[in-house]
Amino acid sequence: MGHVPRVKLGSQGLEVSKLGFGCMGLTGVYNDPVPEEVGISIIKYAFNKGITFFDTSDFYGPHTNELLVGKAIKEIPRDKIQIATKFGIVKMEPNNVIVNGRPEYVRSCCEGSLQRLGVDYIDLYYQHRIDTTVPIEDTVSATD
């Protein structure tokens, strides 16, 4: 396995590879998606080269990116990788992003992400876009 330097992320003790892998492009948000088996092999290749931090979102696809990441990490020891995923974007229109930061929506998104990724926990779960109609304290309280 390759080596990528590691760094502490935040103050909770999470340590990640200094170079992370943003998985968005694998399922074609701004480009054509790669075939599933190619996406899986790319994630495994990145891990074998020392990347342990993988970022996705419930909005990419939507949902197909988390499903792809979930399939890829089945063959990687869970304690050797760190998964980041995001919530909050409901819909993107040409000149408008529709967001939702209500606690019940956040909890529902988190449960869905856990299932799609096939994991028991998410290392870094964060808001993709801020919902200015919901106090941030309310949104964040749903992630406890």
OpenMM code with the backbone's topology and positions (N, CA, C; nanometers):
from openmm import Vec3, app, unit

residues = "MET GLY HIS VAL PRO ARG VAL LYS LEU GLY SER GLN GLY LEU GLU VAL SER LYS LEU GLY PHE GLY CYS MET GLY LEU THR GLY VAL TYR ASN ASP PRO VAL PRO GLU GLU VAL GLY ILE SER ILE ILE LYS TYR ALA PHE ASN LYS GLY ILE THR PHE PHE ASP THR SER ASP PHE TYR GLY PRO HIS THR ASN GLU LEU LEU VAL GLY LYS ALA ILE LYS GLU ILE PRO ARG ASP LYS ILE GLN ILE ALA THR LYS PHE GLY ILE VAL LYS MET GLU PRO ASN ASN VAL ILE VAL ASN GLY ARG PRO GLU TYR VAL ARG SER CYS CYS GLU GLY SER LEU GLN ARG LEU GLY VAL ASP TYR ILE ASP LEU TYR TYR GLN HIS ARG ILE ASP THR THR VAL PRO ILE GLU ASP THR VAL SER ALA THR ASP".split()
positions = [
    Vec3(0.0842, -0.1181, 0.0000),
    Vec3(0.0000, 0.0000, 0.0000),
    Vec3(0.0884, 0.1240, 0.0000),
    Vec3(0.0483, 0.2239, -0.0763),
    Vec3(0.1215, 0.3492, -0.0821),
    Vec3(0.1062, 0.4270, 0.0469),
    Vec3(0.1797, 0.5360, 0.0580),
    Vec3(0.1726, 0.6176, 0.1784),
    Vec3(0.1407, 0.7620, 0.1424),
    Vec3(0.0380, 0.8141, 0.2046),
    Vec3(0.0027, 0.9551, 0.1950),
    Vec3(0.0090, 1.0081, 0.3378),
    Vec3(0.0776, 1.1197, 0.3607),
    Vec3(0.0839, 1.1745, 0.4969),
    Vec3(-0.0565, 1.1925, 0.5550),
    Vec3(-0.0643, 1.1887, 0.6878),
    Vec3(-0.1927, 1.2006, 0.7559),
    Vec3(-0.1987, 1.3320, 0.8322),
    Vec3(-0.3193, 1.3768, 0.8585),
    Vec3(-0.3408, 1.5029, 0.9286),
    Vec3(-0.4645, 1.4886, 1.0173),
    Vec3(-0.4632, 1.5574, 1.1311),
    Vec3(-0.5815, 1.5591, 1.2171),
    Vec3(-0.6817, 1.6580, 1.1587),
    Vec3(-0.8057, 1.6175, 1.1551),
    Vec3(-0.9129, 1.7013, 1.1017),
    Vec3(-1.0030, 1.7406, 1.2185),
    Vec3(-1.0033, 1.8665, 1.2548),
    Vec3(-1.0834, 1.9123, 1.3673),
    Vec3(-1.0198, 1.8785, 1.5000),
    Vec3(-1.1015, 1.8820, 1.6051),
    Vec3(-1.0506, 1.8616, 1.7411),
    Vec3(-1.1047, 1.7356, 1.8070),
    Vec3(-1.1719, 1.6506, 1.7306),
    Vec3(-1.2332, 1.5299, 1.7860),
    Vec3(-1.1451, 1.4061, 1.7731),
    Vec3(-1.0267, 1.4208, 1.7125),
    Vec3(-0.9352, 1.3082, 1.6992),
    Vec3(-0.9394, 1.2379, 1.5646),
    Vec3(-1.0226, 1.2845, 1.4727),
    Vec3(-1.0295, 1.2214, 1.3407),
    Vec3(-0.9008, 1.2491, 1.2643),
    Vec3(-0.8388, 1.1443, 1.2167),
    Vec3(-0.7166, 1.1560, 1.1378),
    Vec3(-0.7443, 1.1003, 0.9992),
    Vec3(-0.7049, 1.1766, 0.8975),
    Vec3(-0.7337, 1.1402, 0.7587),
    Vec3(-0.6081, 1.1536, 0.6745),
    Vec3(-0.6099, 1.0919, 0.5573),
    Vec3(-0.4997, 1.1141, 0.4639),
    Vec3(-0.5032, 1.2607, 0.4213),
    Vec3(-0.3856, 1.3192, 0.4079),
    Vec3(-0.3769, 1.4614, 0.3722),
    Vec3(-0.4401, 1.4882, 0.2360),
    Vec3(-0.4390, 1.3897, 0.1519),
    Vec3(-0.5037, 1.3972, 0.0213),
    Vec3(-0.6311, 1.3139, 0.0278),
    Vec3(-0.7444, 1.3775, 0.0042),
    Vec3(-0.8712, 1.3060, 0.0026),
    Vec3(-0.9158, 1.2816, -0.1401),
    Vec3(-1.0122, 1.1933, -0.1557),
    Vec3(-1.0657, 1.1624, -0.2880),
    Vec3(-1.2108, 1.2081, -0.2931),
    Vec3(-1.2381, 1.3106, -0.3717),
    Vec3(-1.3744, 1.3560, -0.3947),
    Vec3(-1.4381, 1.2697, -0.5015),
    Vec3(-1.5413, 1.1961, -0.4644),
    Vec3(-1.5989, 1.0935, -0.5523),
    Vec3(-1.7063, 1.1458, -0.6474),
    Vec3(-1.7412, 1.2731, -0.6393),
    Vec3(-1.8519, 1.3280, -0.7175),
    Vec3(-1.8437, 1.2941, -0.8661),
    Vec3(-1.7278, 1.3094, -0.9259),
    Vec3(-1.7137, 1.2904, -1.0698),
    Vec3(-1.7362, 1.1490, -1.1184),
    Vec3(-1.7351, 1.0522, -1.0274),
    Vec3(-1.7509, 0.9129, -1.0698),
    Vec3(-1.8911, 0.8832, -1.1214),
    Vec3(-1.9902, 0.9567, -1.0709),
    Vec3(-2.1281, 0.9294, -1.1126),
    Vec3(-2.1876, 1.0424, -1.1955),
    Vec3(-2.1037, 1.1290, -1.2473),
    Vec3(-2.1457, 1.2216, -1.3511),
    Vec3(-2.2278, 1.3405, -1.3123),
    Vec3(-2.1870, 1.4152, -1.2136),
    Vec3(-2.2589, 1.5381, -1.1811),
    Vec3(-2.2371, 1.6426, -1.2903),
    Vec3(-2.1115, 1.6644, -1.3280),
    Vec3(-2.0795, 1.7613, -1.4336),
    Vec3(-2.0196, 1.6941, -1.5562),
    Vec3(-2.0189, 1.5665, -1.5569),
    Vec3(-1.9580, 1.4884, -1.6649),
    Vec3(-2.0371, 1.3595, -1.6817),
    Vec3(-2.0044, 1.2823, -1.7826),
    Vec3(-2.0670, 1.1511, -1.7966),
    Vec3(-2.0158, 1.0601, -1.6855),
    Vec3(-2.1026, 0.9755, -1.6306),
    Vec3(-2.0562, 0.8837, -1.5268),
    Vec3(-1.9622, 0.7788, -1.5846),
    Vec3(-1.8729, 0.7314, -1.4993),
    Vec3(-1.7886, 0.6194, -1.5410),
    Vec3(-1.8674, 0.4909, -1.5146),
    Vec3(-1.8376, 0.3825, -1.5860),
    Vec3(-1.9049, 0.2559, -1.5559),
    Vec3(-1.8808, 0.2166, -1.4090),
    Vec3(-1.9792, 0.1531, -1.3495),
    Vec3(-1.9710, 0.1187, -1.2073),
    Vec3(-1.8421, 0.0462, -1.1720),
    Vec3(-1.8061, -0.0555, -1.2502),
    Vec3(-1.6857, -0.1332, -1.2168),
    Vec3(-1.5592, -0.0478, -1.2258),
    Vec3(-1.5595, 0.0513, -1.3132),
    Vec3(-1.4450, 0.1430, -1.3237),
    Vec3(-1.4396, 0.2325, -1.1997),
    Vec3(-1.5536, 0.2853, -1.1584),
    Vec3(-1.5591, 0.3684, -1.0381),
    Vec3(-1.5110, 0.2938, -0.9155),
    Vec3(-1.5549, 0.1698, -0.9017),
    Vec3(-1.5123, 0.0875, -0.7884),
    Vec3(-1.3619, 0.0652, -0.7932),
    Vec3(-1.3092, 0.0352, -0.9098),
    Vec3(-1.1649, 0.0100, -0.9208),
    Vec3(-1.0844, 0.1382, -0.8952),
    Vec3(-1.1372, 0.2538, -0.9323),
    Vec3(-1.0681, 0.3807, -0.9054),
    Vec3(-1.0589, 0.4052, -0.7545),
    Vec3(-1.1673, 0.3819, -0.6834),
    Vec3(-1.1665, 0.4007, -0.5379),
    Vec3(-1.0682, 0.3041, -0.4729),
    Vec3(-1.0690, 0.1795, -0.5142),
    Vec3(-0.9747, 0.0808, -0.4588),
    Vec3(-0.8305, 0.1188, -0.4909),
    Vec3(-0.8071, 0.1671, -0.6121),
    Vec3(-0.6728, 0.2091, -0.6528),
    Vec3(-0.6252, 0.3243, -0.5640),
    Vec3(-0.7130, 0.4218, -0.5421),
    Vec3(-0.6773, 0.5351, -0.4558),
    Vec3(-0.6411, 0.4861, -0.3161),
    Vec3(-0.7207, 0.3929, -0.2626),
    Vec3(-0.6909, 0.3376, -0.1300),
    Vec3(-0.5553, 0.2676, -0.1303),
    Vec3(-0.5296, 0.1873, -0.2315),
    Vec3(-0.4018, 0.1152, -0.2389),
    Vec3(-0.2827, 0.2087, -0.2527),
    Vec3(-0.3065, 0.3301, -0.2996),
    Vec3(-0.2000, 0.4308, -0.3108),
    Vec3(-0.1867, 0.5148, -0.1836),
    Vec3(-0.2721, 0.4887, -0.0845),
    Vec3(-0.2591, 0.5557, 0.0447),
    Vec3(-0.3662, 0.6566, 0.0787),
    Vec3(-0.4619, 0.6776, -0.0102),
    Vec3(-0.5719, 0.7696, 0.0206),
    Vec3(-0.6744, 0.6943, 0.1046),
    Vec3(-0.7088, 0.7524, 0.2194),
    Vec3(-0.8050, 0.6871, 0.3086),
    Vec3(-0.9292, 0.7723, 0.3338),
    Vec3(-0.9314, 0.8938, 0.2816),
    Vec3(-1.0407, 0.9870, 0.3058),
    Vec3(-1.1219, 1.0044, 0.1776),
    Vec3(-1.2473, 0.9598, 0.1811),
    Vec3(-1.3339, 0.9616, 0.0636),
    Vec3(-1.4565, 1.0483, 0.0918),
    Vec3(-1.4850, 1.1412, -0.0003),
    Vec3(-1.5939, 1.2363, 0.0165),
    Vec3(-1.7025, 1.2124, -0.0885),
    Vec3(-1.8274, 1.2137, -0.0430),
    Vec3(-1.9423, 1.1941, -0.1302),
    Vec3(-2.0562, 1.2837, -0.0817),
    Vec3(-2.1752, 1.2636, -0.1337),
    Vec3(-2.2926, 1.3398, -0.0915),
    Vec3(-2.4183, 1.2628, -0.1308),
    Vec3(-2.5236, 1.2835, -0.0514),
    Vec3(-2.6506, 1.2199, -0.0884),
    Vec3(-2.7102, 1.2837, -0.2136),
    Vec3(-2.6623, 1.4013, -0.2511),
    Vec3(-2.7167, 1.4696, -0.3687),
    Vec3(-2.6534, 1.4231, -0.4994),
    Vec3(-2.5323, 1.3716, -0.4943),
    Vec3(-2.4645, 1.3295, -0.6170),
    Vec3(-2.5351, 1.2075, -0.6744),
    Vec3(-2.5925, 1.2245, -0.7868),
    Vec3(-2.6611, 1.1139, -0.8549),
    Vec3(-2.8066, 1.1408, -0.8854),
    Vec3(-2.8957, 1.1737, -0.7975),
    Vec3(-2.8807, 1.1693, -0.6527),
    Vec3(-2.8754, 1.0258, -0.6010),
    Vec3(-2.8030, 1.0090, -0.4968),
    Vec3(-2.7840, 0.8833, -0.4233),
    Vec3(-2.6900, 0.7842, -0.4907),
    Vec3(-2.6728, 0.7907, -0.6212),
    Vec3(-2.5918, 0.6880, -0.6889),
    Vec3(-2.4454, 0.6929, -0.6475),
    Vec3(-2.3956, 0.8107, -0.6096),
    Vec3(-2.2561, 0.8207, -0.5695),
    Vec3(-2.2328, 0.7482, -0.4374),
    Vec3(-2.3221, 0.7679, -0.3423),
    Vec3(-2.3083, 0.6959, -0.2151),
    Vec3(-2.3196, 0.5453, -0.2369),
    Vec3(-2.4088, 0.5029, -0.3247),
    Vec3(-2.4209, 0.3595, -0.3539),
    Vec3(-2.2917, 0.3045, -0.4125),
    Vec3(-2.2309, 0.3784, -0.5039),
    Vec3(-2.1046, 0.3360, -0.5648),
    Vec3(-1.9939, 0.3289, -0.4601),
    Vec3(-1.9815, 0.4327, -0.3788),
    Vec3(-1.8794, 0.4323, -0.2734),
    Vec3(-1.9031, 0.3143, -0.1794),
    Vec3(-2.0282, 0.2905, -0.1441),
    Vec3(-2.0607, 0.1775, -0.0570),
    Vec3(-2.0164, 0.0443, -0.1144),
    Vec3(-2.0372, 0.0248, -0.2433),
    Vec3(-1.9928, -0.1002, -0.3075),
    Vec3(-1.8410, -0.1107, -0.3065),
    Vec3(-1.7735, -0.0001, -0.3314),
    Vec3(-1.6270, -0.0018, -0.3380),
    Vec3(-1.5642, -0.0304, -0.2023),
    Vec3(-1.6197, 0.0256, -0.0964),
    Vec3(-1.5550, 0.0107, 0.0345),
    Vec3(-1.5892, -0.1208, 0.1036),
    Vec3(-1.6772, -0.2001, 0.0456),
    Vec3(-1.7073, -0.3315, 0.1033),
    Vec3(-1.5833, -0.4190, 0.1127),
    Vec3(-1.4902, -0.3981, 0.0222),
    Vec3(-1.3703, -0.4813, 0.0183),
    Vec3(-1.2514, -0.4142, 0.0865),
    Vec3(-1.2759, -0.3037, 0.1548),
    Vec3(-1.1708, -0.2306, 0.2261),
    Vec3(-1.2054, -0.2345, 0.3749),
    Vec3(-1.1087, -0.2639, 0.4624),
    Vec3(-1.1399, -0.2642, 0.6061),
    Vec3(-1.1932, -0.1273, 0.6506),
    Vec3(-1.3098, -0.1272, 0.7132),
    Vec3(-1.3757, -0.0007, 0.7510),
    Vec3(-1.2882, 0.0848, 0.8420),
    Vec3(-1.2114, 0.0221, 0.9289),
    Vec3(-1.1286, 0.0995, 1.0214),
    Vec3(-1.0062, 0.1618, 0.9543),
    Vec3(-0.9870, 0.1354, 0.8270),
    Vec3(-0.8727, 0.1905, 0.7530),
    Vec3(-0.9111, 0.3103, 0.6662),
    Vec3(-1.0408, 0.3430, 0.6605),
    Vec3(-1.0857, 0.4545, 0.5763),
    Vec3(-1.1722, 0.5511, 0.6570),
    Vec3(-1.1827, 0.6717, 0.6043),
    Vec3(-1.2692, 0.7731, 0.6632),
    Vec3(-1.3646, 0.8201, 0.5528),
    Vec3(-1.4922, 0.8209, 0.5869),
    Vec3(-1.5962, 0.8575, 0.4913),
    Vec3(-1.6580, 0.9911, 0.5322),
    Vec3(-1.6648, 1.0824, 0.4370),
    Vec3(-1.7362, 1.2087, 0.4559),
    Vec3(-1.8523, 1.2103, 0.3579),
    Vec3(-1.9673, 1.2507, 0.4056),
    Vec3(-2.0803, 1.2709, 0.3157),
    Vec3(-2.1593, 1.3919, 0.3628),
    Vec3(-2.2416, 1.4416, 0.2739),
    Vec3(-2.3103, 1.5673, 0.2988),
    Vec3(-2.4617, 1.5523, 0.2829),
    Vec3(-2.5326, 1.6481, 0.3421),
    Vec3(-2.6786, 1.6541, 0.3324),
    Vec3(-2.7188, 1.7987, 0.3055),
    Vec3(-2.8431, 1.8191, 0.2715),
    Vec3(-2.8985, 1.9536, 0.2681),
    Vec3(-2.9481, 2.0024, 0.1339),
    Vec3(-2.8912, 1.9540, 0.0239),
    Vec3(-2.9419, 1.9983, -0.1066),
    Vec3(-3.0586, 1.9082, -0.1459),
    Vec3(-3.1716, 1.9699, -0.1725),
    Vec3(-3.2903, 1.8964, -0.2145),
    Vec3(-3.2990, 1.8941, -0.3665),
    Vec3(-3.2700, 2.0093, -0.4283),
    Vec3(-3.2843, 2.0214, -0.5732),
    Vec3(-3.2000, 2.1384, -0.6217),
    Vec3(-3.1436, 2.1221, -0.7405),
    Vec3(-3.0713, 2.2330, -0.8035),
    Vec3(-3.1459, 2.2733, -0.9295),
    Vec3(-3.1790, 2.4008, -0.9365),
    Vec3(-3.2421, 2.4574, -1.0549),
    Vec3(-3.1402, 2.5497, -1.1205),
    Vec3(-3.1632, 2.5920, -1.2432),
    Vec3(-3.0638, 2.6753, -1.3125),
    Vec3(-3.0117, 2.7940, -1.2314),
    Vec3(-3.0986, 2.8640, -1.1622),
    Vec3(-3.0552, 2.9812, -1.0857),
    Vec3(-3.0923, 2.9727, -0.9386),
    Vec3(-3.1108, 2.8520, -0.8893),
    Vec3(-3.1575, 2.8374, -0.7523),
    Vec3(-3.1197, 2.7002, -0.6979),
    Vec3(-3.0714, 2.6990, -0.5755),
    Vec3(-3.0450, 2.5737, -0.5055),
    Vec3(-3.1464, 2.5643, -0.3923),
    Vec3(-3.2243, 2.4576, -0.3914),
    Vec3(-3.3244, 2.4378, -0.2869),
    Vec3(-3.2608, 2.3515, -0.1788),
    Vec3(-3.2613, 2.4043, -0.0554),
    Vec3(-3.1953, 2.3362, 0.0558),
    Vec3(-3.2949, 2.3079, 0.1670),
    Vec3(-3.2570, 2.2159, 0.2557),
    Vec3(-3.3407, 2.1823, 0.3697),
    Vec3(-3.2493, 2.1489, 0.4870),
    Vec3(-3.2603, 2.2262, 0.5933),
    Vec3(-3.1811, 2.2021, 0.7128),
    Vec3(-3.2651, 2.1666, 0.8339),
    Vec3(-3.3928, 2.1304, 0.8114),
    Vec3(-3.4784, 2.0922, 0.9239),
    Vec3(-3.4259, 1.9636, 0.9878),
    Vec3(-3.4253, 1.9569, 1.1206),
    Vec3(-3.3684, 1.8405, 1.1894),
    Vec3(-3.4250, 1.7061, 1.1428),
    Vec3(-3.5560, 1.6987, 1.1202),
    Vec3(-3.6144, 1.5705, 1.0777),
    Vec3(-3.5639, 1.5309, 0.9387),
    Vec3(-3.5397, 1.6299, 0.8540),
    Vec3(-3.4850, 1.6018, 0.7210),
    Vec3(-3.3403, 1.5545, 0.7327),
    Vec3(-3.2643, 1.6196, 0.8190),
    Vec3(-3.1237, 1.5827, 0.8397),
    Vec3(-3.1138, 1.4386, 0.8887),
    Vec3(-3.1954, 1.4029, 0.9877),
    Vec3(-3.1935, 1.2650, 1.0399),
    Vec3(-3.2295, 1.1645, 0.9307),
    Vec3(-3.3304, 1.1964, 0.8514),
    Vec3(-3.3712, 1.1080, 0.7422),
    Vec3(-3.2583, 1.0916, 0.6405),
    Vec3(-3.1925, 1.2012, 0.6075),
    Vec3(-3.0794, 1.1952, 0.5136),
    Vec3(-2.9672, 1.1088, 0.5693),
    Vec3(-2.9377, 1.1254, 0.6972),
    Vec3(-2.8295, 1.0485, 0.7591),
    Vec3(-2.8603, 0.8988, 0.7557),
    Vec3(-2.9814, 0.8624, 0.7909),
    Vec3(-3.0203, 0.7211, 0.7864),
    Vec3(-3.0074, 0.6656, 0.6450),
    Vec3(-3.0497, 0.7431, 0.5462),
    Vec3(-3.0373, 0.7002, 0.4069),
    Vec3(-2.8924, 0.6839, 0.3652),
    Vec3(-2.8080, 0.7785, 0.4047),
    Vec3(-2.6658, 0.7701, 0.3703),
    Vec3(-2.6011, 0.6474, 0.4332),
    Vec3(-2.6312, 0.6204, 0.5592),
    Vec3(-2.5764, 0.5012, 0.6252),
    Vec3(-2.6142, 0.3749, 0.5479),
    Vec3(-2.7385, 0.3661, 0.5055),
    Vec3(-2.7843, 0.2484, 0.4306),
    Vec3(-2.7169, 0.2386, 0.2947),
    Vec3(-2.7135, 0.3485, 0.2215),
    Vec3(-2.6532, 0.3447, 0.0879),
    Vec3(-2.5040, 0.3140, 0.0934),
    Vec3(-2.4360, 0.3683, 0.1928),
    Vec3(-2.2925, 0.3432, 0.2070),
    Vec3(-2.2646, 0.2053, 0.2661),
    Vec3(-2.3639, 0.1466, 0.3311),
    Vec3(-2.3459, 0.0153, 0.3928),
    Vec3(-2.2537, 0.0193, 0.5130),
    Vec3(-2.2623, 0.1280, 0.5911),
    Vec3(-2.1751, 0.1445, 0.7073),
    Vec3(-2.2588, 0.1693, 0.8324),
    Vec3(-2.1940, 0.1530, 0.9478),
    Vec3(-2.2599, 0.1770, 1.0761),
    Vec3(-2.2420, 0.3202, 1.1244),
    Vec3(-2.1421, 0.3886, 1.0687),
    Vec3(-2.1153, 0.5265, 1.1098),
    Vec3(-2.0522, 0.6031, 0.9941),
    Vec3(-2.0656, 0.7338, 1.0006),
    Vec3(-2.0060, 0.8249, 0.9027),
    Vec3(-1.9051, 0.9093, 0.9792),
    Vec3(-1.7825, 0.9143, 0.9312),
    Vec3(-1.6776, 0.9853, 1.0033),
    Vec3(-1.6986, 1.1365, 1.0044),
    Vec3(-1.7385, 1.1913, 0.8923),
    Vec3(-1.7611, 1.3357, 0.8818),
    Vec3(-1.8919, 1.3567, 0.8063),
    Vec3(-1.9907, 1.4088, 0.8777),
    Vec3(-2.1226, 1.4319, 0.8193),
    Vec3(-2.1502, 1.5810, 0.8282),
    Vec3(-2.1672, 1.6450, 0.7140),
    Vec3(-2.1805, 1.7902, 0.7192),
    Vec3(-2.2785, 1.8432, 0.6157),
    Vec3(-2.3158, 1.9686, 0.6371),
    Vec3(-2.4181, 2.0338, 0.5564),
    Vec3(-2.3584, 2.0859, 0.4263),
    Vec3(-2.4190, 2.0441, 0.3158),
    Vec3(-2.3713, 2.0828, 0.1829),
    Vec3(-2.3946, 2.2313, 0.1568),
    Vec3(-2.5121, 2.2800, 0.1887),
    Vec3(-2.5477, 2.4213, 0.1762),
    Vec3(-2.6323, 2.4595, 0.2981),
    Vec3(-2.6108, 2.5785, 0.3486),
    Vec3(-2.6824, 2.6265, 0.4669),
    Vec3(-2.8265, 2.6638, 0.4299),
    Vec3(-2.9186, 2.6201, 0.5142),
    Vec3(-3.0593, 2.6586, 0.5013),
    Vec3(-3.0809, 2.7783, 0.5936),
    Vec3(-3.0899, 2.8965, 0.5372),
    Vec3(-3.1008, 3.0184, 0.6176),
    Vec3(-3.2369, 3.0338, 0.6850),
    Vec3(-3.3316, 2.9450, 0.6543),
    Vec3(-3.4635, 2.9520, 0.7188),
    Vec3(-3.4684, 2.8698, 0.8473),
    Vec3(-3.3618, 2.7967, 0.8760),
    Vec3(-3.3563, 2.7123, 0.9953),
    Vec3(-3.2349, 2.7545, 1.0776),
    Vec3(-3.2526, 2.7826, 1.2070),
    Vec3(-3.1362, 2.8161, 1.2893),
    Vec3(-3.0317, 2.7037, 1.2819),
    Vec3(-2.9066, 2.7421, 1.2636),
    Vec3(-2.8005, 2.6424, 1.2476),
    Vec3(-2.7937, 2.5493, 1.3684),
    Vec3(-2.8270, 2.6003, 1.4874),
    Vec3(-2.8267, 2.5168, 1.6075),
    Vec3(-2.9273, 2.4025, 1.5949),
    Vec3(-3.0419, 2.4298, 1.5330),
    Vec3(-3.1428, 2.3257, 1.5125),
    Vec3(-3.0924, 2.2205, 1.4140),
    Vec3(-3.0320, 2.2670, 1.3057),
    Vec3(-2.9788, 2.1740, 1.2052),
    Vec3(-2.8719, 2.0852, 1.2663),
    Vec3(-2.7764, 2.1462, 1.3343),
    Vec3(-2.6637, 2.0713, 1.3903),
    Vec3(-2.7091, 1.9765, 1.5006),
    Vec3(-2.8135, 2.0130, 1.5748),
    Vec3(-2.8609, 1.9257, 1.6833),
    Vec3(-2.9036, 1.7891, 1.6308),
    Vec3(-2.9427, 1.7824, 1.5060),
    Vec3(-2.9869, 1.6552, 1.4473),
    Vec3(-2.8708, 1.5617, 1.4179),
    Vec3(-2.7477, 1.6123, 1.4223),
    Vec3(-2.6319, 1.5280, 1.3894),
    Vec3(-2.5663, 1.4685, 1.5132),
    Vec3(-2.6194, 1.4968, 1.6318),
    Vec3(-2.5613, 1.4420, 1.7561),
    Vec3(-2.5774, 1.2926, 1.7635),
] * unit.nanometer
topology = app.Topology()
chain = topology.addChain("A")
for resn in residues:
    res = topology.addResidue(resn, chain)
    for name in ("N", "CA", "C"):
        topology.addAtom(name, app.Element.getBySymbol(name[0]), res)
